Amino acid sequence: MRTTIRLDDELYRDVKAQAALEGRTVGEVIEDALRLRQRRRQIDASFEPLPVYGGSGVMPGVDLGDMAALRDLMDADASVDAPR
């Protein structure tokens, strides 16, 4: 099917350059991008949403930015609220 679409000038230049590098047409590159987008939407729709429980964030003493401390905390038998 033929259609007319409007593209941002910079986006078109990037797609045209990519197509030239790959030895393909601009239309083929755009079709692939649209197929990828559709496939991603189908995959996203197939996942069931995870349950969400009330709360106010992470437990006291948990620093998600410190992976070593988080691992130690998960491996420890002590309570999260226990002093270190």
N, C-alpha and C positions, 0 to 999 in steps of 0.2 A: 504494500500500500504506500502510496506517496502522500506526504503531508508537509506542511510548512510549520516550522517552529521558530521562535525567536530565542537566540542565545546571546549571552554576554560576550562581547568582543574578545576579551581575554580568554574566556573559556573556549571559545571557538578556535582561537589560535593554538591553544594548548592541545585540543583534540586533533586539530589538523596536523600539527607536528607529530603527535603520537601516531596517527594513522600513517603518515609518510614514513616514519621509522619502521613501522611494522609491515609496510607494503599493503595496507588495507585502505578502504575508503572511510571517509568521515562517518557515513551512515552505518557502516559495520561497527565502528567503535562505539557509536551512540547506542546501537541495538544491543551490543554486549553489556553496556552499562545499565540499560533498562532491564535486561534479563536478570542481571545480578541483583538489582534492586527488588525485582518481583520475587526472586528466589529467596532473598533475605526476609521479605515480608511474610512469605509462606512459612519459612522456618520459625520465625518469631511467633507466628500465630499458632504453631503446633505445640509450643511450650505452655504448660499450665502455670498460672501465676503461683509464686511461692506464698505461703501464708505469712501474714504480717501480724506481729503481736505488739501490744502496747508496751511502752517503756520510754525511758528518757535517754537512751544511748548506751554506751558501753558501761560495764561495771566499774566501780571505783578501783583504781590501781592498774587498769588496762590501758596501755599505750599502743594503738594499732600501728604507729610509726616505728616502733622498736621491736623488730621481729624476734631478736634473740630473747628479749625479756618476755615477749608474748609466748614463745615456745617454752621457756622455763616455767612460766606461770601455768601453762596448760599441762605440763608434765608433773608439776608439784601437786602433792596431796593436800597442801595447806589451803585455807580459804583465801579468796581474793582480797578480803578486807584485812588479813593478817599483816602486821608490820613486817617490813623486810629487814 
